[in-house]
Amino acid sequence: MLTYTPTANTLSPKTDERPWALFLLCLIWLAPGILGHHPWKPDEPHTIGIIHAMQSQGQWLVPHLAGMPAWQDGPLYFQLVAILSSRLSDLMPMHDVARLLSAIFVALALTFCGGIGRELVGRRYGRVVVILMIGCLGLIVLGHTAISGAATMAGYSAAFYGMVLFKRIPVFAGLSLGVGIVLATNTSSFYDAMVILLIALGLPALFGYWRDTLYAKTGGIAAIVALPGLLVWPVMLYDQNPDLFAAWWHGNALARLHGWIVDVQSSDFSFYIRTLPWFTWPALPIAIWAVWDGRLTGYQRPAVQFSLLAVTIMSLGLLTSPLVQDDYLLPLLMPICVLASTAVDRLRRGAAAALNWFGVMTFGMLGLYIWLGWTAYMTGIPPQLARRADKVIPGFIQAFSIWDLLIGLLLTFAWVWAVSRRRQMGRQALSSWASGVAFCWSLLMLLWLPGIDWVKGYQQPVAVLKKALPVKYQCIAAAGMSADVASLFDYHGGLGLKLNPDKPCDLLLVMGTREEVLPAGNWRKLWEGARPGDNRERFRLYQQFDPPSIRL
């Protein structure tokens, strides 16, 4: 059985890959879709609502949404966006600042992941890990969304990098591990600190590669860095309001540990089992092959040991947690991609060729459909496709731009060049897939972003609703809508909807379906509307024509 201890100078088989090409690929993948559109469901209304409450109501210490504490995530990401957006208010709106900060965190995560691959697997393997990451389907949308999960992923990546860098630069490794723990915890919960700590302690307990005085030094530095960062916010919260601290402790710090501590039966196993295969594609099948291939190459390699331990601990935490969200899977992508990178050059030729062909055909057809739809919308030819476009984005008018056409053609030629380059079969398959993801995403955002924003954003119904409001009214109660959606009405129009009003309101905004259900009491409808092209979600504004007499 072949076993070895990799070093930073371990080389993969020589390739003709260039660092500038990887940088360009990452830029093409990451930049589109960050700026130029309003908040979209399902994730961004939650983020924007919290940040808007921080700025408008001064609720900086505790995240609030629609007047209620929002314990789902830690406050650090929202605080950073609130501070940055106040400084950049003249340049871009707050939702663009939030997305831009998320993109920076994603870029940091990719950088650290590249470093992890280089340290554990060898030179030229860091780029393989990065290509695997940007090729994962689950990161396409979430990597371009204003969510705190992007910062949490960056925290995990920094912590993981510290765990593997200890032999070369122990001081920086300790700083990276400590800062990573603080970032992941303060943008999510203490659950993440426990997961990172279990992985960090499990490595020397199980594997000889980490039983090193340098790793102990790294851990000591990390503890010195992390402890103050972990305690400062809880101490401030307890000092301000002990009851609020107790609510946070149970509502955030221990919420995701409920399945471990109290009742595993409360966990939703099926969500992650259903989501993980497509979310991690194509890295997961290659990682599974790496485990199977370990029969020949050995399981003593540090990259395999680290990845298997991290995947095991993180998967158990997800499967036993009563809280389920797709962005909780983001940190899990990293060890899966590191594990997959160890087997890329050992993929069977038939499997690599099949993945390469599937990627070229899939994204080639998708790119062609994006081009055809845009051309039909602009020219009316073919008529059937043009009518379909008008039905999807009714009422939207977009002027032709020669720059959109030229940049789109440039992206298309770049993709054709990328997939036609000859490399090792495994790497060529991954490059073709990642290039296809970047090509289709960037082309879609270039040609269709204004139209998508027209139908996904809430700025249109909010603007029309404001015109339908009476000149004088007491307050607007909301029914049938989540706090996330209600926060968008406040963000776009300053309406301040009351989900749980402490006194009766004379206006009622109901979110429902196409079938109207009249509210109980003496109400008359003032307005009805929806987002353009949305046939499921309807908003109806009612006014009470008798003195308010019911409590909502």
C-alpha positions as CSV (number, residue, x, y, z in Angstrom):
1,M,0.0,0.0,0.0
2,L,1.4,3.4,-1.0
3,T,1.7,5.9,1.9
4,Y,3.5,9.2,2.1
5,T,3.6,12.5,4.0
6,P,3.0,15.4,1.6
7,T,4.9,18.6,1.9
8,A,4.4,22.0,0.4
9,N,6.7,21.1,-2.4
10,T,4.8,18.0,-3.4
11,L,4.1,18.3,-7.1
12,S,1.2,17.1,-9.1
13,P,1.9,15.9,-12.6
14,K,3.0,18.9,-14.7
15,T,0.2,20.7,-16.4
16,D,-0.1,23.8,-18.6
17,E,-2.5,25.5,-16.3
18,R,-1.8,29.1,-15.5
19,P,-2.7,31.1,-12.3
20,W,-4.1,34.0,-14.3
21,A,-6.6,31.7,-15.9
22,L,-7.8,30.5,-12.5
23,F,-8.1,34.1,-11.3
24,L,-10.0,35.1,-14.4
25,L,-12.3,32.1,-14.0
26,C,-13.0,33.0,-10.3
27,L,-13.7,36.6,-11.3
28,I,-16.1,35.7,-14.0
29,W,-17.9,33.4,-11.6
30,L,-18.0,35.7,-8.6
31,A,-18.5,39.2,-9.9
32,P,-21.8,38.9,-11.9
33,G,-25.0,39.2,-9.9
34,I,-23.4,41.0,-6.9
35,L,-24.6,44.5,-7.8
36,G,-27.6,46.0,-9.5
37,H,-30.6,44.2,-8.2
38,H,-33.0,44.4,-5.2
39,P,-33.3,41.9,-2.4
40,W,-34.6,38.5,-3.5
41,K,-36.3,35.7,-1.6
42,P,-35.8,33.4,0.1
43,D,-32.6,34.5,2.0
44,E,-32.0,38.2,1.4
45,P,-35.2,39.7,2.9
46,H,-34.1,38.3,6.3
47,T,-30.6,39.9,6.0
48,I,-31.8,43.2,4.7
49,G,-34.6,43.4,7.3
50,I,-32.1,43.0,10.2
51,I,-29.6,45.5,8.8
52,H,-32.4,48.0,8.1
53,A,-33.6,47.7,11.7
54,M,-30.0,48.3,12.9
55,Q,-29.8,51.5,11.0
56,S,-33.3,52.8,11.4
57,Q,-34.0,51.8,15.0
58,G,-30.5,51.7,16.5
59,Q,-30.7,48.0,17.4
60,W,-27.0,47.3,17.0
61,L,-26.3,44.8,19.8
62,V,-29.1,42.4,19.1
63,P,-30.4,41.6,15.6
64,H,-34.1,42.4,15.2
65,L,-36.6,41.6,12.5
66,A,-40.0,43.1,12.4
67,G,-39.7,44.2,16.0
68,M,-38.6,40.7,17.4
69,P,-35.1,39.4,18.3
70,A,-33.7,37.4,15.4
71,W,-31.4,34.8,17.0
72,Q,-30.9,32.7,13.9
73,D,-27.4,34.2,13.2
74,G,-24.8,36.1,15.1
75,P,-24.7,39.9,14.8
76,L,-21.2,40.4,13.3
77,Y,-22.1,40.2,9.6
78,F,-25.1,42.5,10.0
79,Q,-23.1,45.0,12.0
80,L,-20.3,45.1,9.3
81,V,-22.8,45.7,6.5
82,A,-24.6,48.4,8.5
83,I,-21.3,50.2,9.1
84,L,-20.1,49.9,5.6
85,S,-23.4,50.8,4.0
86,S,-23.5,54.0,6.1
87,R,-20.1,54.9,4.7
88,L,-20.9,53.9,1.1
89,S,-24.5,55.3,1.0
90,D,-23.6,57.7,-1.7
91,L,-22.1,55.0,-3.9
92,M,-24.5,52.1,-3.7
93,P,-27.7,51.0,-1.8
94,M,-27.4,48.9,1.3
95,H,-28.4,45.6,-0.3
96,D,-25.6,45.9,-2.8
97,V,-23.1,46.6,0.0
98,A,-24.4,43.4,1.8
99,R,-23.9,41.3,-1.4
100,L,-20.5,42.9,-2.0
101,L,-19.3,42.0,1.5
102,S,-20.6,38.4,1.0
103,A,-18.6,38.2,-2.2
104,I,-15.5,39.3,-0.3
105,F,-16.0,36.6,2.2
106,V,-16.6,34.0,-0.5
107,A,-13.4,35.1,-2.2
108,L,-11.5,34.7,1.2
109,A,-13.0,31.2,1.6
110,L,-11.8,30.2,-1.9
111,T,-8.3,31.6,-1.1
112,F,-8.1,29.7,2.1
113,C,-9.4,26.5,0.4
114,G,-6.7,26.9,-2.2
115,G,-4.1,27.1,0.6
116,I,-5.5,24.0,2.3
117,G,-5.2,22.0,-0.9
118,R,-1.6,23.2,-1.4
119,E,-0.6,22.4,2.1
120,L,-2.3,19.0,2.4
121,V,-2.2,17.6,-1.1
122,G,0.6,19.4,-2.8
123,R,1.5,22.2,-5.2
124,R,-0.9,22.7,-8.1
125,Y,-3.7,21.0,-6.0
126,G,-4.9,24.3,-4.4
127,R,-6.3,25.3,-7.8
128,V,-8.1,21.9,-8.0
129,V,-9.8,22.6,-4.7
130,V,-10.9,26.0,-5.9
131,I,-12.2,24.7,-9.2
132,L,-14.2,22.0,-7.3
133,M,-15.6,24.7,-5.0
134,I,-16.9,27.0,-7.7
135,G,-18.3,24.1,-9.7
136,C,-20.5,23.0,-6.8
137,L,-24.1,23.7,-7.7
138,G,-25.0,24.8,-4.1
139,L,-22.6,27.7,-4.2
140,I,-23.9,29.2,-7.4
141,V,-26.7,31.2,-5.9
142,L,-25.7,31.3,-2.2
143,G,-22.2,32.5,-3.2
144,H,-23.9,35.6,-4.7
145,T,-26.5,36.2,-2.0
146,A,-26.5,38.6,1.0
147,I,-26.3,36.0,3.8
148,S,-24.2,35.7,6.9
149,G,-23.5,32.1,5.8
150,A,-20.8,33.5,3.5
151,A,-19.0,35.0,6.4
152,T,-19.4,31.8,8.4
153,M,-17.9,29.8,5.5
154,A,-14.9,32.1,5.4
155,G,-14.5,31.6,9.2
156,Y,-14.4,27.8,8.7
157,S,-12.0,28.1,5.9
158,A,-9.6,30.3,7.9
159,A,-9.8,27.8,10.8
160,F,-9.2,24.8,8.6
161,Y,-6.2,26.6,7.0
162,G,-4.8,27.2,10.4
163,M,-5.1,23.5,11.2
164,V,-3.0,22.5,8.2
165,L,-0.5,25.3,8.1
166,F,1.1,24.7,11.5
167,K,4.2,22.9,10.2
168,R,5.4,25.8,8.1
169,I,4.1,29.0,9.9
170,P,2.7,28.1,13.3
171,V,2.2,31.7,14.4
172,F,0.1,32.6,11.4
173,A,-1.6,29.3,11.6
174,G,-2.7,30.0,15.2
175,L,-3.9,33.5,14.2
176,S,-5.8,32.0,11.3
177,L,-7.4,29.3,13.5
178,G,-8.4,31.8,16.2
179,V,-9.8,34.4,13.9
180,G,-11.7,31.7,12.0
181,I,-13.3,30.5,15.1
182,V,-14.4,34.0,16.1
183,L,-15.7,34.9,12.6
184,A,-17.7,31.6,12.3
185,T,-19.1,31.9,15.8
186,N,-20.1,35.6,15.7
187,T,-21.8,35.3,12.3
188,S,-23.6,32.1,13.3
189,S,-23.6,30.5,16.7
190,F,-21.6,28.7,19.4
191,Y,-22.5,25.5,17.6
192,D,-19.8,26.4,15.0
193,A,-17.2,27.0,17.6
194,M,-17.9,23.5,19.0
195,V,-17.7,21.9,15.6
196,I,-14.3,23.6,14.8
197,L,-13.0,22.7,18.3
198,L,-14.0,19.0,17.9
199,I,-12.2,18.8,14.6
200,A,-9.1,20.7,15.9
201,L,-8.9,18.3,19.0
202,G,-9.8,15.2,17.0
203,L,-6.9,15.6,14.6
204,P,-4.0,15.0,17.1
205,A,-6.1,12.5,19.0
206,L,-6.6,10.3,16.0
207,F,-3.7,11.0,13.6
208,G,0.0,11.1,14.1
209,Y,0.6,13.9,11.6
210,W,-0.9,16.4,14.0
211,R,0.9,15.1,17.1
212,D,3.4,17.8,16.9
213,T,4.6,20.5,19.3
214,L,4.1,23.0,16.5
215,Y,0.4,22.1,16.4
216,A,0.2,22.6,20.2
217,K,1.8,26.0,19.7
218,T,-0.8,26.8,17.0
219,G,-3.6,25.8,19.3
220,G,-2.3,27.9,22.1
221,I,-2.1,31.0,19.9
222,A,-5.6,30.3,18.6
223,A,-7.0,30.1,22.1
224,I,-5.4,33.4,23.1
225,V,-6.9,35.0,20.0
226,A,-10.3,33.3,20.1
227,L,-11.4,33.6,23.7
228,P,-11.7,37.4,23.9
229,G,-13.5,37.4,20.5
230,L,-15.9,34.8,21.6
231,L,-16.8,36.5,24.9
232,V,-17.0,40.2,24.1
233,W,-20.5,40.2,22.6
234,P,-22.1,37.8,25.1
235,V,-20.6,39.8,28.0
236,M,-22.0,43.0,26.5
237,L,-25.4,41.4,26.0
238,Y,-25.5,40.1,29.6
239,D,-24.4,43.5,30.9
240,Q,-27.2,45.2,29.1
241,N,-30.0,42.7,29.7
242,P,-29.6,39.4,31.5
243,D,-33.0,38.2,30.4
244,L,-32.2,38.9,26.8
245,F,-28.9,37.0,27.3
246,A,-30.8,34.0,28.5
247,A,-33.1,34.1,25.5
248,W,-30.1,34.3,23.2
249,W,-28.3,31.4,25.0
250,H,-31.2,29.1,24.3
251,G,-32.4,30.6,21.1
252,N,-29.1,30.8,19.3
253,A,-26.1,29.4,21.1
254,L,-27.7,26.1,21.9
255,A,-30.4,25.9,19.3
256,R,-28.5,23.8,16.7
257,L,-27.2,21.5,19.6
258,H,-30.7,20.6,20.6
259,G,-30.6,17.4,18.7
260,W,-27.3,16.4,20.3
261,I,-28.3,17.3,23.8
262,V,-32.0,16.8,24.1
263,D,-33.8,14.9,21.4
264,V,-32.3,13.5,18.2
265,Q,-35.9,12.7,17.0
266,S,-36.5,16.4,16.5
267,S,-34.0,16.5,13.7
268,D,-35.0,16.5,10.0
269,F,-32.7,13.9,8.5
270,S,-34.4,13.9,5.1
271,F,-33.7,17.6,4.3
272,Y,-29.9,17.2,4.1
273,I,-30.1,13.7,2.6
274,R,-32.2,15.2,-0.2
275,T,-30.2,18.3,-0.6
276,L,-26.6,17.2,-0.2
277,P,-26.3,15.2,-3.6
278,W,-27.1,18.1,-5.8
279,F,-25.7,20.8,-3.5
280,T,-22.2,19.2,-3.6
281,W,-22.2,18.0,-7.2
282,P,-19.8,17.2,-8.8
283,A,-17.4,17.1,-5.8
284,L,-19.3,14.5,-3.7
285,P,-19.1,11.6,-6.2
286,I,-15.4,12.3,-6.7
287,A,-14.9,12.4,-2.9
288,I,-16.7,9.1,-2.6
289,W,-14.4,7.7,-5.3
290,A,-11.4,9.1,-3.3
291,V,-12.5,7.0,-0.3
292,W,-12.9,3.9,-2.4
293,D,-9.5,4.6,-4.1
294,G,-7.9,4.7,-0.7
295,R,-7.8,1.0,-0.8
296,L,-4.8,1.4,-3.2
297,T,-3.3,4.7,-2.2
298,G,-3.8,4.4,1.6
299,Y,-5.7,6.3,4.2
300,Q,-2.7,7.6,6.0
301,R,-2.5,10.7,3.9
302,P,-3.2,13.8,6.0
303,A,-5.5,15.3,3.3
304,V,-7.7,12.2,3.5
305,Q,-7.6,12.0,7.3
306,F,-8.4,15.7,7.8
307,S,-11.3,15.6,5.2
308,L,-12.9,12.4,6.6
309,L,-12.8,13.7,10.2
310,A,-14.2,17.1,9.2
311,V,-16.9,15.6,7.0
312,T,-17.9,13.1,9.7
313,I,-18.2,15.6,12.5
314,M,-20.0,18.3,10.4
315,S,-22.4,15.8,8.9
316,L,-23.3,14.4,12.3
317,G,-24.0,17.9,13.5
318,L,-26.2,18.7,10.6
319,L,-28.2,15.4,10.7
320,T,-28.9,15.8,14.5
321,S,-29.8,19.5,14.4
322,P,-33.5,20.5,14.6
323,L,-32.7,23.6,12.4
324,V,-32.3,23.0,8.7
325,Q,-31.1,25.5,6.1
326,D,-29.2,25.0,2.9
327,D,-26.6,27.6,3.8
328,Y,-25.6,25.4,6.8
329,L,-24.1,23.1,4.1
330,L,-21.6,25.7,2.9
331,P,-18.8,24.9,5.3
332,L,-19.2,21.2,4.5
333,L,-18.3,21.9,0.9
334,M,-14.7,22.6,1.8
335,P,-13.5,19.2,3.3
336,I,-15.5,17.4,0.6
337,C,-13.7,19.4,-2.1
338,V,-10.3,18.8,-0.4
339,L,-11.0,15.0,-0.3
340,A,-12.2,15.0,-3.9
341,S,-9.0,16.8,-5.0
342,T,-6.9,13.8,-3.9
343,A,-8.5,11.6,-6.5
344,V,-8.9,13.9,-9.5
345,D,-5.8,12.7,-11.2
346,R,-6.7,9.1,-10.5
347,L,-10.2,9.2,-12.0
348,R,-10.9,6.5,-14.5
349,R,-10.6,7.8,-18.0
350,G,-14.2,6.8,-18.9
351,A,-15.7,8.6,-15.8
352,A,-13.6,11.7,-16.5
353,A,-14.6,11.7,-20.1
354,A,-18.3,11.3,-19.2
355,L,-18.2,14.2,-16.8
356,N,-16.4,16.4,-19.3
357,W,-18.9,15.5,-22.0
358,F,-21.9,16.1,-19.7
359,G,-20.5,19.5,-18.6
360,V,-19.9,20.7,-22.1
361,M,-23.3,19.6,-23.4
362,T,-25.3,20.8,-20.4
363,F,-23.8,24.3,-20.2
364,G,-23.5,24.5,-23.9
365,M,-27.3,23.9,-24.3
366,L,-28.1,26.2,-21.3
367,G,-26.0,29.0,-22.7
368,L,-27.6,28.6,-26.1
369,Y,-31.1,28.8,-24.5
370,I,-30.1,32.0,-22.6
371,W,-28.9,33.5,-25.9
372,L,-32.0,32.5,-27.8
373,G,-34.3,33.8,-25.2
374,W,-32.5,37.2,-25.1
375,T,-32.4,37.4,-28.9
376,A,-36.1,36.6,-29.1
377,Y,-37.0,39.2,-26.5
378,M,-35.0,41.9,-28.3
379,T,-36.0,41.1,-31.9
380,G,-39.3,39.2,-31.5
381,I,-37.8,36.3,-33.5
382,P,-38.8,33.5,-33.1
383,P,-42.3,34.7,-32.1
384,Q,-43.2,31.8,-29.8
385,L,-40.1,32.3,-27.7
386,A,-40.6,36.0,-27.6
387,R,-44.2,35.5,-26.3
388,R,-42.8,33.2,-23.6
389,A,-40.4,35.9,-22.5
390,D,-43.1,38.5,-22.4
391,K,-45.2,36.1,-20.2
392,V,-42.4,35.5,-17.8
393,I,-41.5,39.2,-17.3
394,P,-44.8,41.0,-18.1
395,G,-44.6,44.8,-18.4
396,F,-40.8,44.9,-18.4
397,I,-39.0,46.9,-21.1
398,Q,-35.2,46.6,-21.6
399,A,-33.4,48.6,-24.1
400,F,-30.8,47.0,-26.4
401,S,-27.2,47.4,-25.3
402,I,-24.3,46.8,-27.6
403,W,-22.1,46.3,-24.6
404,D,-24.3,43.5,-23.4
405,L,-24.0,41.8,-26.8
406,L,-20.2,42.3,-27.0
407,I,-19.5,41.2,-23.5
408,G,-21.8,38.2,-23.9
409,L,-20.0,37.2,-27.1
410,L,-16.6,37.5,-25.3
411,L,-17.9,35.3,-22.5
412,T,-19.0,32.7,-25.0
413,F,-15.7,32.7,-26.8
414,A,-13.9,32.4,-23.5
415,W,-15.9,29.4,-22.6
416,V,-15.3,27.7,-25.9
417,W,-11.6,28.3,-25.4
418,A,-11.7,26.9,-21.9
419,V,-13.4,23.7,-22.8
420,S,-11.2,23.1,-25.9
421,R,-7.9,23.2,-24.0
422,R,-6.2,19.9,-23.5
423,R,-5.2,18.8,-20.0
424,Q,-5.1,15.7,-17.9
425,M,-8.5,14.1,-18.3
426,G,-9.7,14.5,-14.7
427,R,-8.6,18.1,-14.5
428,Q,-10.1,18.9,-17.9
429,A,-13.5,17.5,-16.8
430,L,-13.5,19.7,-13.7
431,S,-12.3,22.7,-15.6
432,S,-15.0,22.2,-18.2
433,W,-17.7,21.9,-15.5
434,A,-16.5,25.0,-13.6
435,S,-16.1,27.0,-16.8
436,G,-19.6,26.1,-17.8
437,V,-21.0,27.1,-14.4
438,A,-19.2,30.5,-14.6
439,F,-20.2,31.0,-18.2
440,C,-23.9,30.4,-17.8
441,W,-24.2,32.3,-14.5
442,S,-22.3,35.3,-15.9
443,L,-24.3,35.3,-19.2
444,L,-27.6,35.0,-17.3
445,M,-26.7,37.9,-15.0
446,L,-25.5,40.0,-17.9
447,L,-28.4,39.6,-20.2
448,W,-31.3,38.9,-17.9
449,L,-30.5,40.5,-14.5
450,P,-32.9,43.5,-14.9
451,G,-35.8,41.2,-16.1
452,I,-35.2,38.8,-13.2
453,D,-35.1,41.6,-10.7
454,W,-38.4,42.9,-12.2
455,V,-40.2,39.7,-11.2
456,K,-38.3,38.7,-8.1
457,G,-38.0,42.0,-6.3
458,Y,-40.7,43.6,-4.2
459,Q,-40.0,47.2,-5.2
460,Q,-42.9,47.3,-7.7
461,P,-45.8,46.2,-5.5
462,V,-44.5,48.4,-2.6
463,A,-44.4,51.5,-4.9
464,V,-48.0,50.8,-6.1
465,L,-49.2,50.1,-2.6
466,K,-47.9,53.4,-1.3
467,K,-50.0,55.2,-3.9
468,A,-53.1,53.4,-2.7
469,L,-52.7,54.3,0.9
470,P,-55.2,56.8,2.4
471,V,-53.9,60.2,3.4
472,K,-54.4,59.5,7.1
473,Y,-54.3,56.2,8.9
474,Q,-53.1,54.9,12.3
475,C,-51.0,51.8,11.4
476,I,-50.9,48.9,9.0
477,A,-51.3,45.4,10.4
478,A,-49.9,42.4,8.4
479,A,-51.4,39.0,8.1
480,G,-50.3,35.9,6.3
481,M,-46.8,37.1,5.7
482,S,-43.4,36.3,7.3
483,A,-41.3,38.8,9.1
484,D,-38.8,38.6,6.2
485,V,-41.4,39.8,3.6
486,A,-42.8,42.4,6.0
487,S,-39.3,43.8,6.4
488,L,-39.0,44.4,2.7
489,F,-42.2,46.6,2.8
490,D,-40.5,48.7,5.4
491,Y,-37.1,48.7,3.5
492,H,-38.6,49.7,0.2
493,G,-41.4,52.0,1.4
494,G,-40.9,52.7,5.1
495,L,-44.4,51.3,5.8
496,G,-43.5,49.7,9.2
497,L,-46.0,46.8,9.0
498,K,-47.1,45.4,12.4
499,L,-47.1,41.6,12.6
500,N,-48.2,41.6,16.2
501,P,-49.7,45.0,16.9
502,D,-50.2,46.0,20.5
503,K,-53.3,48.0,19.5
504,P,-55.8,47.5,16.7
505,C,-54.9,49.0,13.3
506,D,-57.2,50.6,10.8
507,L,-55.4,49.1,7.8
508,L,-54.7,45.5,7.1
509,L,-52.3,44.1,4.5
510,V,-53.0,40.4,3.7
511,M,-50.6,38.2,1.8
512,G,-52.4,35.3,0.3
513,T,-53.1,33.4,-2.9
514,R,-55.2,34.1,-6.0
515,E,-58.3,33.0,-4.1
516,E,-59.4,35.8,-1.8
517,V,-60.3,35.1,1.8
518,L,-62.0,38.1,3.4
519,P,-60.7,38.9,6.9
520,A,-63.2,38.8,9.7
521,G,-64.7,42.2,10.6
522,N,-65.8,45.3,8.8
523,W,-63.1,45.6,6.1
524,R,-63.3,47.0,2.6
525,K,-60.6,46.4,0.0
526,L,-58.6,49.4,-1.1
527,W,-56.0,47.7,-3.3
528,E,-54.8,44.3,-4.7
529,G,-51.6,43.6,-6.4
530,A,-48.6,41.3,-6.8
531,R,-45.1,41.1,-8.2
532,P,-45.1,41.1,-12.0
533,G,-45.7,37.6,-13.4
534,D,-46.4,36.1,-10.0
535,N,-49.6,34.1,-10.2
536,R,-49.4,32.6,-6.7
537,E,-48.6,35.4,-4.3
538,R,-51.2,38.2,-3.9
539,F,-51.3,41.3,-1.6
540,R,-54.6,42.9,-0.6
541,L,-55.0,46.1,1.4
542,Y,-58.1,46.5,3.5
543,Q,-59.4,49.5,5.5
544,Q,-61.7,49.2,8.5
545,F,-64.7,51.5,7.9
546,D,-65.9,51.2,11.5
547,P,-63.8,52.3,14.5
548,P,-61.1,49.6,15.2
549,S,-62.6,47.0,17.4
550,I,-60.6,43.8,16.9
551,R,-57.1,42.9,17.9
552,L,-55.1,41.1,15.3
